[in-house]
Amino acid sequence: MTGQFESKVALVTGGNSGIGQAIALAFAKEGAKVVVAGLPVPGGEKTIAMIEEQGGEAHFVPMDVSQATEVKAMVAACITEYGRLDYAVNNAGIGGTFFIPTAEYEEEVWDRVIDVNLKGVWLCMKYEIPEMLKHGRGAIVNMSSITGLKGGPLLSGVAYYASKHGVIGLTKAAANEYAARGLRINAVCPAVIETPMMERELARNKRVTARIVAMHPVGRLGRPEEVAAATLWLCSEGASFVTGHAYPVDGGMLI
């Protein structure tokens, strides 16, 4: 640990489990004060307890990223608690319905996935960016997916593919708009990661687990900590010349 984010403030949505929790813990280990936002509440409170147990400082905001008033309140809470915002990781997302073809996909599920995974990222940036501009620098990482870079089998469902492609488009547009004003905005694109959401889906469809593992040339699924490491690098000074990038963390899947 280098303490590279000492005295800085990081906001992580969807920090109540999986990748988001790993990112929140990693920021705290490097000295940042962390605002964890998302649902459900018990998961968020657990993340805060884990950070405090390792000697870090964190604050939890229960909220739904698809609701503008709650996103605005989340950013306001961050400023009230810590006085600034240096880094934001817009990670909150849902899977929708897996293994369902496009023509059979339910409209209600489509709307909810797009609201959370795509609109939610835009809403977060809408309120995060003005705070970062106040001190002329900042870094945002949006959570896309390997499904934002390619088509593929039914594993993730059409709404998930569409939302994650959209996140990359949002990231590139915003990165271009704010690069000259000191903000760097990138996306991370994980392949299949061992998260509670993915574990639930694979448990329901055990016959495809071996096939999914085989899609990764490294021969295994990814770990949340590996995505966290890439995310923190994109926020660090080591990535000071990197913006508008969709960064795969994919075990070689795109080879």
N, C-alpha and C positions, 0 to 999 in steps of 0.2 A: 504493500500500500504506500502511495506517495503523498497523500493528502492534497492532491492536485485541485480539489474543489473546495478547499478550506475557505470559509466565510462566504461561500456562494449558496444560492437557493435553487433547488430543483423541484419541479412539479411533475408528478407521474400519475397519469390517469390509468384506471384499471390496475392499480397497484395492490389489489387485495389478494392476488394469487398468481401463480405461473410466472410468465415472463415479466409482467409488471412488478410483481413482488421482488423478483431477482434484481431488476433494475433499481428499484428503490433501495434495497439493501446495499447494492454496489455503490450508489451515490453516497449513502451514509458512511460506508467504510472509507471513502475517499474524502470525508470531511464536510460534505454538503449538508445543509439543513434541507429536509425533504418534506414536501407536501404530498401526501398520498390521497388520491381521490377515486371514488368509485363505489360500486355496490357488489356484493352485499356488505352490510356494516360489520358483521363479525370478522370477515376476512380482512377488511381494512384495519380494524383494531388489532388484529393479530400481527399484521405487518408493522404497525407502529410499535407494538411490544417487542418484536424481534429487533427493530432498529435500536430501541432504547436499551435492550439487553446487551447490545454490542457497544454501548456508550455513545450512540448517535442521538440526534435531535430530529423529531418529526411531528407532523400534525396531520390529522385525518379529516377529510371533508367528504361526507356522503353525498353523492350526486349522480345524475344521469346525464351523460354527455350529449344526448340528443335533445335536451331541453335548454334553450338559450338562457333563460333566467338562472338556471342552476349552474351553467358554465360561467356566466358572468359573476355569480356569487362565489364560485370556486376561486377564480383569479383574485377577486377582491379579498377573500379570506387569506390567500397567500400573502398579499401585500400587507394586510392588517397584522398578520402574525410575524412576518419576517422583513417587511419593508422593501422588498425587491423581488425580481424574478430573473434569474440568469439562464436557466435551462428548462425546457419543457419536453416531456416525452408523452406524446399522444398515443397511448397504447390501448386504451379501452376498446374492446371489440367483442362481437359474438359470432357464432358459427352459422346460425340459421339451420336449415335442414340439409343434411348431407345425403348423398346417394340418390338424389331426386333429379330426373331430367328436366330440362328447361320448360318443355311444354306441360309438365305436371307440377311445376313449382307453384306454391300458393302465394297469392298477391300479398296477403297480410304478412307473411314471413319475409318476402322481398322488401316490403316497406320498412319493416323493423331493422333488417340487416343494413340497408342503405342509411337509415336514420342514425344508427349507432356508429357503424364503421366508416362512413363517408361524411355525412353531415356533421357527425360528432367531431371529426378531425378538423373540419372547416370552422365550426363554432369555437373550438379551443384556440385555434390560431387567431381567429378574429379578436379574441380578448387577450391572448398572450402577447401578441406582437406589439400593441401600443405600450405595454409595460416595459418591454425590452427596449423599445425605441427611446424611452425616457433617458436611458443611460448609454445609448449608442452601441450596444453590442448584446449578443445573445445567441443561443443555439437551440434549435428545435429539431427533434427527431420524431417522425411520424411512423407508426407501425403499419407497414404494408405486409407483404407475404410473397413467397415465391410464386403464388398464384396471381400476383399482380404483374408478373413478368412473362407468364406463359399460360397457355391453355392447358387442359389436362383432363384426366378422368373425373368421374362424378364425385370423387372423395369430398370436395368442399362445397359443391352446390353452386349454381349460377350466380346467386346474389353475392356470395362471398367473393367469387372471382371478380365480378363487376365492381364491388366496393373496393377491393384491394388494388385493381387497376386505377380506379379513381383517386385513391390516396396518392399514388405516384404522380398523377397529373396535377393534383393540388400542390404537392410538394415542389414540383418543378416550376409551376407558375409563381408560387410565393417566393421561392428561392431567387428567381430572376428579379422579382419586384423589389426585394429588400437587400440584395447583396451589397449594393453600394452604401447602404445605411448601417452596416455593421452586423447584420443578422445572417446566420448560416442556417439553412433548412434542408435536411436530408431525410431519407426514408430508409428503414431497415426492412429487409425481405427474408424472413426466416423460411426454411423448409419445414418439415414436420418436426415439431418440438414436443418433448415429453411434458405436457401441461395437463392439468386436470380435465380441461375440455377435450383434448385429443385422446386422453386415456379413456374417457367415457365412450367416445365414438368407436375406438378400436375394440373396446370390450364388447360392444354390441355387434361387431363385425369381425370376429377373430379370423375368419378365413382370408381376409385381405391384409392382415398385419404383416406377414412375411413379404408380400408383394410391395407394400409401402416401404418397408425397411430396405428392400432391394433397389428402390428408386434412388437411394443415396449411395454413391460409390464408396463412401467411407464405411458402409456396412452397419450403420446404426442411426437412430434418431438423434436429434440435437437436444441439448440441455438448456434450460432457461438461462443459466449462468453464462453460456456462450453467446447468447443474444445480448445479454446485459453488457458483456465486455465490448462487443462491437458498438453498442449504443453509446457507452461512455467514451469510447475513442472518438466517435463523431462529434461529441460535445467538447472534447479536449482541445488544447492548443496544438496537439499533434495533428489535428485535422483542420487547421486554420485556413487551408487553401482548398477545402472540400465543401462544396455546396451544390444543391440540386441533384444529388446522387441517389440512386436506388441501390442500396448496398446488400448483396445477397449473403446470407449466412445459411448455407444450403447443403453442406456436406458433399458438394460436387454435383448436385442434381442438374445444374444447367450445363454441365460439360457436354 
